[in-house]
């Protein structure tokens, strides 16, 4: 074999090595993308879970939230302020899910599962009061998305919200 023959063989082996390397990198990118999507879904779930856990385990917070959601009038100043902060926190979590789904990091079906809670409370006075006051504090795309949710037909909600017309709001 001549030196030129060795060079040709080396060139072929090098070309195959490049192709194998590109395939390996492609597989690694796919694995990394799956890991990023999994982490995003986990983080979004954890954020919503934390909010619901706080509401479910803190009687004062859940009382204020429930009373504010069902009251046609704002609560006393500090209670209304706490309600607004709590609502803003949960909607920030939903906004995060919305933005991640728009960029393709989070599945749109997951986003829908998280944000359908807005449709369930859309007709409650507290939701209307909150959105009227705080809409401008959110990403424009998310605000328009929430507006579309608020325009949807209502979904079945928790029976406790239905009973709020019978029970006096505090």
LINQUIGI-V410374 format. One record per run of one state. SS is the DSSP state (~ for helix, > for strand, _ for the rest). FROM is the first residue (numbers start at 0). TO is the last residue. If there is no record, write none. Layout:
((SS FROM TO) (SS FROM TO))
This chain:
((_ 0 1) (~ 2 56) (_ 57 57) (~ 58 69) (_ 70 75) (~ 76 101) (_ 102 106) (~ 107 120) (_ 121 123) (~ 124 136) (_ 137 138) (~ 139 149) (_ 150 157) (~ 158 162) (_ 163 169))
